[in-house]
Structures are given as structure tokens and as C-alpha cells.
């Protein structure tokens, strides 16, 4: 499934999602040790670190359909992480200024993932149209 991530190479996105996970781990260390802080820490660590792990799984997909399914998980986890980041900001557990860059990175990871899924779907449809002579999927 190489090359399905648009202009960003697989190794670059692997590094980027791992760096994001490390940023998440460092961010939760700055959260207050309150009930709310601990609860949100647990949630954001789970979703924020799973983005990279699931992307790596997508890179090893056995088929285009498998790649699309695994990338959908990446998208869900990235969007969930963005939700927790927004909640951290709106609950004022961390200052908005500390969250701006990491929220932007989450947004960008979502956009890259969505584009990758769309590209894979389009390529799958194009390949199907090529195999079916009278197909209208061109």
C-alpha cells in the first residue's frame, strides 16, 4: 500500500505519528493530578498513541480494503484525540496557548488520513473499472 498517503512518504508519516504520540505523553504530564486530569490523561494517552500504532498496521495492510479499514481507525483515533484536546482547553485544565500547536497537528493528521482513504478508494474504484469492461466507475 506504499504511496497511498499522498505526497508524504510512509516513513515520514510513521515518524510524524510517533512524534505526535510523544507530544501527547509529555502533555499529559503537565495535567493536574485531579480526578478530571487523570481521567482525561487516560483517554488522550490511549487515543493519541494509537494513531501511530494503527498507521503502522495500515502500512502492513494485506489489501486495499484492509488498508482503508485500518486507516479509518487512524482517522477515528485522531478525531477522538482532537476531541480530548478540545475538552482540555474548554475545561481550562491547560491554557489554550499550550494546546494550539498540538491541536493543529491533530487536525493535519486527520486531513492526511482522510485524503489517503479517499485516494485508496478512488484507486480501488479505478482498478475495478479497468477489470470490468462495461463498468461506469471511470
KABEL-V705263 format. One record per residue. N is the residue number from 1. PSI is psi in degrees with one decimal (none if undefined). BURIAL is + if it has 24 or more other ideal C-beta (glycine too) atoms within 12 Angstrom, else -. Layout:
# KABEL-V705263
n->(N N)
psi->(PSI PSI)
burial->(BURIAL BURIAL)
This chain:
# KABEL-V705263
n->(1 2 3 4 5 6 7 8 9 10 11 12 13 14 15 16 17 18 19 20 21 22 23 24 25 26 27 28 29 30 31 32 33 34 35 36 37 38 39 40 41 42 43 44 45 46 47 48 49 50 51 52 53 54 55 56 57 58 59 60 61 62 63 64 65 66 67 68 69 70 71 72 73 74 75 76 77 78 79 80 81 82 83 84 85 86 87 88 89 90 91 92 93 94 95 96 97 98 99 100 101 102 103 104 105 106 107 108 109 110 111 112 113 114 115 116 117 118 119 120 121 122 123 124 125 126 127 128 129 130 131 132 133 134 135 136 137 138)
psi->(19.1 146.6 3.7 -1.1 22.6 -139.0 -13.5 130.4 160.3 -47.5 -36.6 -43.5 -31.9 -45.7 -41.4 -42.7 -32.0 -42.2 -37.2 -43.9 -41.2 -40.9 -40.1 -45.8 -40.1 -36.5 -42.7 -24.8 -22.7 -7.1 149.2 151.2 42.2 173.8 -45.5 -43.8 -43.8 -41.1 -46.8 -35.2 -48.1 -45.4 -47.5 -30.7 -44.4 -53.7 -39.9 -32.1 -22.4 -16.0 -52.5 -41.1 -42.4 -31.5 -42.7 -39.7 -39.6 -35.4 -20.2 16.4 146.8 -15.9 170.5 -41.0 -40.9 -42.7 -47.3 -43.8 -42.7 -36.5 -29.7 -35.5 -41.7 -46.2 -46.0 -44.1 -39.4 -41.6 -39.2 -41.1 -42.6 -39.2 -48.4 -37.2 -42.8 -40.0 -40.1 -42.4 -48.9 -25.9 -4.0 30.9 -26.5 148.8 143.9 -37.6 -32.1 -14.7 -12.6 -52.5 -41.8 -31.7 -39.8 -41.1 -40.8 -44.1 -43.9 -40.3 -39.0 -46.9 -43.2 -43.3 -45.8 -44.4 -41.6 -43.4 -45.3 -41.8 -45.2 -41.3 -43.3 -44.4 -38.6 -43.4 -42.1 -42.2 -37.6 -41.1 -34.2 -30.7 -20.6 102.9 -39.6 18.0 147.0 9.8 34.7 none)
burial->(+ - - + + - - + - + - - + + - + + - - + + - + + - - + + - - + - - - - - + - - + + - + + + - + + + + + + - + + + + + + - + - - + - - + + - + + + + + + - + + + + + + - + + + + + + - - - + + - - - - + - - + + - + + + - + + - + + + - + + - + + - - - + - - - - - - - - - - - - - -)
